[in-house]
Amino acid sequence: MPILIGMTATAVSSAEIEAALLGVLLDADTMRSGADRLLLALAPVLDDADAALVLRDRDGVSLLPLAETGVPQRWPERIDPHLAGGAAPGVDRATGVMVVPLRAHGRMVGALLLADAKRAVMQLRESWIPVVLDTTAAVLHAIASRTDAELGRRANKLRSVNAIADSMAHQMANPLTGASAIAELLIAELPEERHKDSVRHIHMELRRAFVVLNDMLDFHRDTRAQDGVLDVNPFVERVLRFRGYAIREQGIALELETLPEFMPVRADMRGLEHALLVALRYAELRSHGTINRCIAVRVRARGESEFCIEITDSGPGDVPEIENSYPDLPLTHADFGDDGLPEADLGVVNSILRGCGGRLEVSGSKTVGTTLSLVMPRALLPHRSPQATPPTSSDRAFV
C-alpha cells in the first residue's frame, strides 16, 4: 500500500518499511545500534517527529531509553499501569508524551514515544500502522533476547572451568606432589610408626585434592532446579569458595562474613551468581597494584525488608558512574582480558539486580576502598516450622 507522508509526493510502501525493520536483525551489533536503526527505518512513519524508542526494564515498570530522534525531550521513566496492560496508545500523565506500546509474545517489550501527542494522534490513525508497530516490537524483542543470550554466554564464560583452569591445576598439583614425595620416603624408610604417620599425611594431602575437585563439581552442577527462593548465605559461600582459588593465586586475600539467619531472596540463581562474579571481578581488578591486597565480602541485613552483599576492595576508593540502562553488549564474541575473563561491567550487575527488585549501590573511601552493595529485597515466605529452618552458616567465616 502506498503511504503519503507529510503530504509530500514521495510514496513509501509499508512492505518496504517492514523489510527495513527486519533488516535491522542482520545489521545490529548492539542493542543501542539496533534501536538507532529501528528509528531510522521508521523515519517515513515519524515524519521528522521528536521520538524515542524505549525498552521495558526487567522490573516491569521502568522504561529505559535506547535511541531518540529530533530534539531531546524529557521522556517518561515509568510506564503507567493502564498502558502496560493494553495495546492501545495513550498519553503519559507526567510528561504529556504519547506512549505507543510495543507488544510481542503476549507482553509489552517496549514503547515508541512521540513528543507531540496531538500530531501523534493523526499519525496513528492510518490502518497500516499496527502492522508496522508489530514488526518493530518483534524486532526489538529479538534484539533484547539476543542480548540476554549473550549475557548468559558471558556468565557461562565467567564461571567455566577453562577460565580458572590454571589456578585450579596449581591447587591440585601441590597436594598430589606432596603425596608423591612422601610415598618415595616410605619406599626408602620402613619404620612402622613412621609408616602410620606418613600414611596419615598422605591421606590428608589427598583429601585436600578431593576437596578442590568437589568444590569444582559442586560449582558447575546444574542448579536451575533451585531457581526461586534461595538462601543468600550458603549461595555466597559456594561462589566464593570456588572463585577464591583464582583470586588467592593472585596474592589477594579473600574474607567472607555471613549471618546466622535465613536470608531468602526470589531470584534466578544463575543470574544472581553472574552478578556476584562480575562484582568480584571488579573488586579483583581494583585490588591489583595495592600493597595489602584484600577483598572483603559481607552479607548484611538492612531492616526487615532488605539485605545486601557488600564487596569491598583494597583499591583507591573511587566511585564509578553506573548508567541505569539495559546492558548494551556486543552481539559478537566479547573481548576478554589476557586471563580469559571479561572486564567487569557494573551496569550488567545493576540490570540483573533490578530484575529481582534490587539495585546496585557504590561507595568509596581512600582509606577503605570501593564498596559494591548488591541490595536485594527479602522474599516474603509463609510461616516456617522449626523443622523446616535451613542450616545456618557460621557467624564469621574466612574463605
C-alpha positions in Angstrom: 0.0 0.0 0.0 1.4 3.4 -0.9 1.8 5.8 2.0 1.9 9.6 1.7 4.0 11.1 4.4 3.6 14.8 5.3 1.5 15.4 2.2 4.6 15.1 0.0 4.8 13.4 -3.4 7.0 10.7 -2.1 5.3 7.3 -1.9 6.6 4.7 0.5 5.4 1.1 0.6 4.5 -0.3 4.1 6.2 -3.5 2.9 9.4 -1.6 2.3 9.3 -0.2 5.9 8.7 -3.7 7.3 11.6 -5.1 5.2 13.9 -2.3 6.6 12.8 -3.1 10.1 13.5 -6.8 9.7 16.9 -5.9 8.1 17.9 -4.5 11.5 18.3 -8.0 12.8 21.2 -8.5 10.3 22.9 -5.2 10.9 22.6 -4.7 14.7 25.9 -5.1 16.6 24.5 -4.0 19.9 21.1 -3.2 21.3 21.6 0.5 21.0 22.8 0.3 17.4 19.7 -1.8 16.7 17.4 0.8 18.3 19.0 3.5 16.2 18.5 1.5 13.1 14.8 0.9 14.0 14.2 4.6 14.4 15.9 5.2 11.1 13.7 2.6 9.4 10.6 4.2 11.0 11.6 7.7 9.6 8.9 7.6 6.9 6.3 7.0 9.6 7.7 9.5 12.1 7.9 12.3 9.5 10.7 14.2 11.4 8.8 14.0 14.7 10.6 14.1 18.0 10.5 10.4 19.0 12.3 7.8 21.2 12.4 4.1 21.4 12.5 2.7 24.9 12.8 -0.8 26.4 10.8 -2.1 29.3 13.2 -2.9 32.1 13.4 -6.2 34.0 11.5 -4.8 36.9 8.4 -4.4 34.6 7.7 -0.7 35.3 10.8 1.3 34.3 11.4 2.5 30.7 15.0 2.6 29.5 15.7 4.9 26.5 17.6 3.2 23.7 17.5 5.8 20.9 15.9 9.1 20.1 15.5 11.3 17.1 14.8 15.0 16.8 15.1 17.5 19.7 16.0 15.8 23.1 13.0 15.5 25.3 12.0 14.6 28.9 10.8 11.1 28.3 8.7 9.1 30.7 10.8 7.0 33.1 8.0 4.6 34.1 5.0 3.0 32.3 1.5 3.7 33.5 -0.3 0.5 34.5 -3.2 1.3 32.2 -0.8 1.5 29.3 1.3 -1.6 30.2 -1.7 -3.9 30.3 -3.1 -3.0 26.8 -2.0 -2.4 23.3 -3.7 1.0 22.7 -1.6 4.1 22.7 -2.1 6.7 25.5 -0.7 9.9 26.8 1.7 9.8 29.8 0.2 11.8 32.6 3.5 13.2 33.9 5.1 14.4 30.6 2.3 14.6 28.1 4.2 12.3 25.7 2.3 9.9 23.5 3.2 6.3 24.5 2.7 3.7 21.9 3.2 0.2 23.5 5.2 -2.3 21.5 3.9 -5.8 22.3 5.5 -9.1 21.3 4.8 -12.7 22.5 1.9 -11.5 24.6 3.7 -8.8 26.6 4.8 -5.2 26.3 8.6 -5.3 25.5 9.0 -1.5 24.9 7.3 1.6 23.5 7.6 4.2 20.9 7.4 7.6 22.4 6.2 10.7 20.4 6.7 14.1 21.9 3.8 15.8 20.1 0.7 14.0 21.3 -1.7 15.9 19.1 0.3 15.2 16.0 0.8 11.6 17.0 -3.0 11.1 17.1 -3.1 12.0 13.4 -0.1 9.8 12.5 -1.5 6.7 14.3 -4.9 6.8 12.5 -3.6 5.0 9.4 -4.7 1.4 9.1 -1.2 0.1 8.2 0.4 1.5 11.4 -0.5 -1.6 13.7 1.4 -3.9 11.3 4.5 -1.7 11.3 4.4 -1.4 15.1 4.0 -5.2 15.5 7.1 -5.7 13.3 9.0 -3.1 15.3 8.0 -4.9 18.6 9.1 -8.3 17.2 12.5 -6.9 16.1 13.0 -5.1 19.4 12.1 -8.3 21.3 14.5 -10.3 19.1 17.4 -7.9 19.8 16.7 -7.9 23.6 16.6 -11.7 23.5 19.9 -11.9 21.7 21.4 -9.5 24.3 20.1 -11.7 27.1 21.6 -14.8 25.3 24.9 -13.0 25.0 24.7 -12.1 28.7 24.1 -15.8 29.5 27.1 -16.8 27.3 29.3 -14.4 29.2 28.0 -15.8 32.5 29.0 -19.3 31.4 32.4 -18.0 30.3 33.0 -16.3 33.6 32.1 -19.5 35.6 33.7 -22.0 33.2 36.5 -24.3 34.2 38.6 -23.0 31.4 38.7 -19.5 32.8 40.3 -20.7 36.0 42.0 -24.0 34.9 45.5 -22.7 35.6 44.8 -21.8 39.3 42.8 -25.0 39.8 45.5 -27.2 38.4 48.1 -25.5 40.6 45.9 -26.1 43.7 45.6 -29.8 42.7 49.2 -30.2 41.9 50.5 -29.1 45.3 48.8 -31.8 47.4 49.5 -34.5 44.8 53.2 -33.6 44.6 53.4 -33.7 48.4 51.8 -37.2 48.4 54.2 -38.4 45.8 57.2 -37.1 47.8 56.0 -38.8 51.0 55.5 -42.1 49.1 59.1 -42.0 48.0 60.2 -41.6 51.6 58.1 -44.6 52.5 60.0 -46.7 50.0 63.4 -45.6 51.3 62.5 -45.9 55.0 60.4 -48.6 56.6 59.9 -47.7 60.3 56.5 -49.0 61.5 55.3 -45.9 63.5 56.6 -43.5 60.9 54.7 -45.5 58.3 51.5 -44.8 60.0 52.2 -41.1 60.3 53.3 -40.9 56.7 50.1 -42.7 55.6 48.0 -40.3 57.6 49.9 -37.4 56.0 49.3 -38.9 52.5 45.6 -39.3 53.4 45.4 -35.6 54.4 47.1 -34.4 51.3 44.8 -36.5 49.1 41.8 -35.1 51.0 42.9 -31.6 50.0 42.8 -32.6 46.4 39.4 -34.2 46.7 38.1 -31.0 48.4 39.2 -28.9 45.5 37.6 -31.3 43.0 34.4 -31.5 44.9 34.2 -27.7 45.0 34.7 -27.6 41.2 31.9 -30.2 40.7 29.6 -28.5 43.1 30.0 -25.1 41.4 29.4 -26.5 38.0 26.5 -28.7 38.9 23.2 -27.7 37.2 21.4 -25.6 39.9 18.4 -24.4 37.8 16.1 -26.6 40.0 16.9 -24.2 42.8 15.6 -21.1 41.0 13.0 -19.3 43.0 13.7 -18.8 46.7 17.4 -19.2 47.8 19.3 -18.5 50.9 22.0 -15.9 50.2 24.4 -17.1 52.9 25.3 -20.6 51.5 24.9 -19.2 48.0 27.6 -16.6 48.6 29.8 -19.1 50.4 29.6 -21.6 47.5 30.5 -18.9 44.9 33.4 -17.5 46.9 34.8 -20.9 47.8 35.2 -21.7 44.2 36.2 -18.3 42.8 38.5 -17.8 45.8 41.0 -20.3 44.3 41.8 -18.0 41.4 41.7 -14.8 43.5 44.2 -16.1 46.1 46.5 -17.3 43.3 47.0 -13.6 42.5 48.1 -12.8 46.0 44.7 -11.2 47.1 43.4 -12.1 50.5 39.7 -13.1 50.5 37.5 -12.7 53.6 33.9 -13.7 54.0 31.4 -12.7 56.7 27.9 -14.1 56.7 24.9 -14.0 59.0 23.5 -16.9 61.1 19.9 -16.2 60.0 18.0 -17.3 56.9 18.3 -14.7 54.1 15.7 -15.6 51.4 15.5 -13.9 48.0 13.5 -14.6 45.0 15.8 -14.6 42.0 17.2 -16.5 39.1 20.2 -18.3 40.7 22.4 -18.2 37.6 21.7 -14.5 37.1 22.4 -13.6 40.7 25.5 -15.7 40.5 26.7 -13.9 37.4 26.1 -10.5 39.2 28.2 -11.6 42.1 31.0 -12.9 39.9 31.2 -9.7 37.9 31.2 -7.7 41.1 34.0 -9.9 42.4 35.9 -9.4 39.1 35.6 -5.6 39.5 37.0 -5.8 43.1 39.8 -8.1 41.9 40.8 -5.6 39.2 40.7 -2.7 41.6 42.8 -4.5 44.2 45.8 -5.0 41.8 48.6 -2.6 42.5 47.9 -2.1 46.2 50.2 -3.1 49.0 47.7 -5.0 51.2 45.6 -6.6 48.5 42.3 -7.8 50.0 38.7 -8.3 49.1 36.1 -8.5 52.0 32.6 -9.9 51.3 29.9 -9.4 53.9 26.3 -10.3 54.0 24.3 -7.6 55.8 20.6 -7.2 56.8 19.0 -3.8 56.1 16.0 -3.5 58.3 13.2 -6.0 57.8 12.7 -5.8 54.1 16.2 -5.8 52.5 19.6 -7.2 52.8 22.8 -6.8 50.8 26.1 -8.4 49.8 28.9 -5.9 50.3 32.1 -6.3 48.4 35.0 -4.1 49.5 38.3 -4.0 47.6 41.6 -2.5 48.7 41.8 -0.2 45.7 42.0 3.6 45.5 38.4 4.0 46.6 37.0 5.8 43.6 33.3 5.6 42.8 32.4 4.7 39.2 29.3 6.0 37.5 26.6 3.4 36.8 24.2 4.0 34.0 20.7 2.9 34.7 20.2 1.1 31.4 19.8 -2.3 29.8 23.1 -4.0 29.2 24.4 -2.9 25.8 26.6 -5.9 25.0 28.3 -6.6 21.6 26.3 -9.3 19.9 29.5 -10.9 18.7 32.3 -12.6 20.6 33.2 -10.4 23.6 36.6 -9.0 24.2 38.2 -10.8 27.1 41.3 -9.9 29.0 44.6 -11.8 28.9 43.4 -14.2 31.6 40.4 -15.2 29.6 37.9 -13.2 31.8 35.8 -10.3 30.7 36.1 -6.8 32.1 33.8 -6.0 34.9 30.6 -4.2 33.7 28.8 -2.9 36.7 25.9 -1.9 34.5 25.2 -5.6 34.0 25.2 -6.2 37.7 22.7 -3.3 38.2 20.5 -4.7 35.4 20.4 -8.2 36.9 19.6 -6.9 40.4 16.8 -4.7 39.0 15.3 -7.9 37.6 14.7 -9.2 41.2 13.6 -5.8 42.6 17.1 -4.9 43.9 19.7 -2.4 42.9 23.5 -1.7 43.0 24.9 0.9 45.3 28.5 2.1 45.2 30.5 4.0 47.8 34.2 4.7 48.1 36.9 5.8 50.5 40.6 6.4 50.1 41.2 4.5 53.4 38.8 1.6 52.9 38.5 1.2 49.1 35.4 0.8 46.9 32.4 -1.0 48.3 29.8 -2.5 46.0 26.5 -3.2 47.7 24.2 -5.7 45.9 20.9 -4.8 47.5 18.0 -7.3 47.3 14.5 -7.4 48.8 13.8 -10.1 51.3 11.4 -12.7 50.0 8.1 -13.0 51.8 7.6 -16.6 52.8 4.8 -18.4 54.6 5.2 -19.4 58.2 8.1 -21.8 58.5 8.1 -24.6 61.1 11.3 -25.1 63.2 12.0 -28.4 61.4 12.0 -26.5 58.1 14.6 -24.0 59.1 17.7 -24.5 56.9 21.1 -24.9 58.5 22.8 -21.6 59.1 26.3 -20.6 58.3 28.9 -19.6 60.8 28.9 -16.1 62.3 32.2 -15.3 60.6 34.0 -17.5 58.0 37.1 -16.9 56.1 37.5 -18.3 52.6 
